[in-house]
Amino acid sequence: MSLGISNLAGGSGALAGAGLSGDGAAAAKTFLNALLGQNDAPRSGGQAFLADVKDAHKPSEKRALIDGFAEGFAAASQGADRGGRSDAASDAAPSDAASQTSAADDAGEASSPQDLMSGFQEIADKVADSALPNKAKNMLLDGIAGLMSKLKAEAPSQQSSPASSPAADGGTAPRAFSAPSTSDQTGSTQGADGSSATDPSSSANDGVWTHEVKDGQATIRLGDKYTITADEKDASWTVKNNETGKTTKVSGDPHVDKDGDGKNDFDFKKDMTFKLDDGTKITVGTVPGGDNGTTFSSKLTITNGENAIQVSGLGDSHDGKDNLAVTQSMEGETIDGLTNDGSTTIFENGGAWQTAAGQAVDQSVIDAAEA
């Protein structure tokens, strides 16, 4: 699922409130939607903010975090602007000042990052005050927080990076991003754009993500380190750490063999998240499949940085028949932000699985989380 500014209730009003003309508002919308294709926010700043927002359970808590982030951004931007103006005044010749004034006049209604951040904050306030169910509010607020984090990360390069490409009107053209690719029972793909993704910084795991689907089975390669296989016929999927040789298999309703010894170590019924050593997140969506609350794996949402792979139709006949499909894109951060973590999140640690507190995972851990 992709999130654009036009999909958010109150988006147009927020942009209008920033004092933009009709053309300026349209340009701002284009810029905001283009941000979805930009690089991820740094983990030291925006990533921590995103984690805090996602960990908050109430819309009011998420709103407070978003308001604080926006206000901090505004304060920092104002300080930078004052410093920049002071330096320019002391260094620039009169002819330079006249030239700058003329350029500013030509810029017209171009919105600043501060205007855009304020617009996001206003949209978040409208969402929090809306009559939507809390679950919908939380999903939208998580998405808005992701966009705000991207804006914070991109603002300096948008203003000063010499590598940015000039647009026809003298501005900076937003970088294009490729559409998702999809494979079903009959096709295979190499990457999200049909070619190799050459930016190794897009993931903590260097290497290109690829996938192929044939005859109800999928093979997914997360660079060189991990391989995931999925089989619709028995609703099973396996993740192998190619460096350690350790394998974890999830099958049936769903049973987890956490170390590849052929034994069932624990079961789960609700959605669940597996966090790999390199930061890759695999969230399993389950579907009902029988009596006594039995469920089966139906969907996998796999993200790391901007990489994303989504698997659907995995649940044997419980979510359709012969409909296994894999979609790959470069919208990992957005997809992750809009995907709720499972009731349990476990972490790979040197071939073993543990909780965030370092406790070894067994059935009692799962039962407590799903209670």
C-alpha positions, -999 to +999 in steps of 0.1 A: +000+000+000+013+034-010+006+066+010+005+099-008-006+133+004-038+131-017-048+100+002-048+117+035-079+135+048-073+172+052-042+172+030-054+199+006-066+221+035-033+218+052-014+229+021-038+258+016-032+268+052+005+272+044-004+301+022+003+284-012-013+295-044-031+269-065+000+261-085+021+261-054-002+237-037-001+214-066+037+215-067+038+208-030+016+178-034+040+165-061+070+171-039+054+153-009+044+123-030+079+122-045+094+120-010+080+084-008+108+075-032+136+092-013+163+076+009+154+065+045+157+088+075+188+083+096+183+058+124+199+082+149+171+108+144+141+102+123+143+064+128+141+069+166+111+092+161+094+067+139+100+039+165+085+061+193+054+069+172+049+033+162+053+021+198+026+045+210-007+028+213-031+058+214-037+084+187-033+111+213+001+098+222+012+096+185-002+132+180+019+145+209+051+130+194+043+143+160+036+178+173+069+178+193+088+166+162+073+194+140+079+221+166+115+210+171+121+210+133+106+245+131+129+258+159+160+243+144+151+256+109+146+291+122+180+290+139+196+278+108+179+305+087+191+333+111+226+320+109+225+317+072+212+353+067+239+367+090+266+350+071+252+361+038+249+397+049+286+398+060+300+381+029+279+391-001+287+422-022+259+446-031+256+431-066+252+397-050+224+409-028+205+424-057+209+391-076+196+371-046+166+394-042+158+389-079+160+352-076+138+352-045+112+372-064+113+347-093+108+318-069+073+331-062+052+308-040+077+279-035+070+263-002+098+258+024+105+226+043+091+244+073+058+250+055+056+213+045+064+201+080+037+224+093+013+210+068+020+174+079+014+185+115-019+200+106-029+168+087-020+148+118-041+170+140-070+166+117-066+128+117-063+127+155-095+148+159-115+129+132-143+103+138-122+075+123-117+044+144-085+044+165-070+017+144-074+038+113-061+068+131-030+050+142-022+037+107-025+071+092-005+088+120+023+062+116+023+070+078+024+108+084+053+103+109+072+084+082+067+113+057+079+138+083+110+118+090+117+117+053+113+154+050+137+161+079+163+138+062+158+154+028+155+191+037+193+199+037+200+181+004+169+197-012+183+231-003+220+228-009+231+195-025+251+202-057+242+167-069+205+176-072+193+179-108+179+213-118+143+213-129+131+233-160+118+261-137+151+265-119+141+244-089+152+209-079+134+180-096+124+153-072+141+120-079+120+094-097+113+060-082+103+028-099+069+012-097+065-021-078+069-054-097+047-083-092+051-120-098+024-147-097+023-184-105+040-180-139+066-153-137+098-142-121+116-109-115+151-098-107+144-066-088+119-039-080+125-021-112+134-051-134+171-044-130+197-046-103+194-022-074+229-009-071+227+012-040+241-010-012+231+016+015+195+007+010+198-022+033+220-033+062+224-065+041+245-056+011+232-071-021+202-071-044+168-084-033+152-107-059+123-131-061+107-157-084+074-176-083+066-209-100+039-236-095+028-222-061+063-218-047+083-187-042+121-182-037+131-148-023+167-138-019+175-109+005+209-102-009+235-128-001+227-133+035+191-147+036+169-169+014+132-173+020+112-201+004+074-203+005+050-230-005+013-223-009+003-260-008+011-265+029+011-228+039+048-231+048+077-208+046+114-211+055+141-185+062+177-195+060+207-175+072+232-183+045+261-172+067+253-194+097+234-221+079+206-219+104+171-225+092+137-216+107+106-231+092+070-220+098+043-245+086+008-256+091-013-238+117+014-223+122+041-245+138+076-230+142+108-252+140+132-225+151+164-243+145+158-267+116+159-299+137+125-311+125+108-305+158+079-282+166+093-256+191+062-234+194+029-224+177+012-191+172-023-180+161-021-142+157+001-122+134+037-124+143+070-105+135+104-120+130+133-095+131+165-108+114+201-100+125+206-074+097+174-055+106+151-071+080+116-074+094+092-103+084+056-098+096+034-128+091-003-121+085-025-151+094-059-162+081-085-184+100-084-220+088-104-243+111-119-249+145-106-237+179-090-206+165-067-224+141-049-201+117-024-204+088+002-181+074-014-161+046+008-130+040+045-120+045+055-084+047+093-082+044+111-049+047+146-035+053+152+002+045+137+010+012+135-027+002+101-043+004+087-077-007+051-087+000+038-123-003+001-131-005-020-162-011+003-183+010-024-200+031-032-231+011-069-231+003-078-209+033-071-176+014-079-187-021-065-214-044-035-212-067-031-175-060+004-172-045+019-138-055+049-118-047+052-080-050+085-062-048+091-024-045+114+002-032+088+017-007+100-003+023+098+024+049+063+034+039+051-002+038+067-009+072+051+022+087+017+011+075+020-026+086+013-033+122+038-055+140+025-089+152+013-095+187+047-111+192+080-098+179+111-120+182+147-113+173+173-134+156+205-136+177+233-157+162+210-184+150+187-184+180+155-165+186+148-143+216+125-115+229+135-078+231+144-085+267+168-113+257+145-142+268+146-174+248+114-179+228+092-208+238+055-215+239+050-197+272+063-164+256+039-167+227+009-176+249+016-146+271+018-122+241-014-135+225-034-136+257 
